[in-house]
Amino acid sequence: MFGGIEAGGTKFICGVGTGPEDLQSSQFPTTVPEETIPLVVEFFQKHAGSGLEAVGIGSFGPVDIHPHSRTFGHITSTPKVGWKNFDLRGTIASALRVPVGFETDVNVAALAEARWGGAAGLADFVYMTIGTGVGGGAMVNNQLVHGLVHAEMGHLRIPHDRNEDPFEGLCPFHGDCLEGMASGPAMKARWGKPASELPPEHPAWALEANYLALGIANLTFTLSPRRFLMGGGVMQQPHLFGLIRERFARLLNGYLRHPDLLEHLDEYIVPPQLGGRAGVLGAIAFAEQVHAAAPSSLWNPAEFAGEGTNA
């Protein structure tokens, strides 16, 4: 049995199992570590006991996902109160005494969609979530994209016409980046209501589609993925997909001549198939990978002997 944690800025979703068929899960609000972590540990002790082989974590960020880094497993420069520089992976590993892998929340969601969902059979795709924040994970040649840190697709700098949209943006670091303009909190701040309460004919949706299409176009030119999966709370509006596709086609303007971009956009920009389970299922899939790789830098018995919390 494997464990998965989707550590989100609003809630933690914890699960045990081997896939969608036997998933058992529960969720807890993301308050401060002193309140949230004990609930997470209690869940795994109750549902898995001694049968737990490994745990995967997909966390909100920014995070340090490089195993040889001094701060591997830490949430780093987040504005989320109480979580800045918090050693999430080390804390969970010490409590549960099993191998623990650490990734971004969007990367593990991409893993789940590649294995069980809307990207099955695709070697190259992008998974994006538009909700409390905006994030994205990319699969290229069947491998998650990493690098100096990790992809931060939510902080793409996109055109901002202040005559059309005088809203300055909510990102505490960049103001009007993609997340600052198109996240759920940005929509609420701009329009005075959550996205879920805005009717389909509201001008908010054309503006939202424009910003998201700009981000998708930039990523299409950069990575040339075979599909975009668009999830998260803001995307729970079926009419939004059509608006994004229409604006995306205008932005490409016929430059990329592949049939999927000219004739099949309804299959190119799509919702994920796993819905709200993608994150926790992806964390479980990642835990399975960690278990298969152990012993490795993700499995350090010294962690459980009081000799440190980082591999």
Helices and strands as residue ranges (DSSP letters): E 2-7, E 11-17, E 24-29, H 33-47, G 49-51, E 54-59, E 74-75, E 86-87, H 88-96, E 100-104, H 105-116, E 125-130, E 134-140, E 143-144, G 153-155, H 178-182, H 184-191, G 195-197, H 203-223, E 228-231, G 233-235, H 238-252, H 259-262, H 265-268, E 269-270, G 275-277, H 278-293, G 301-305
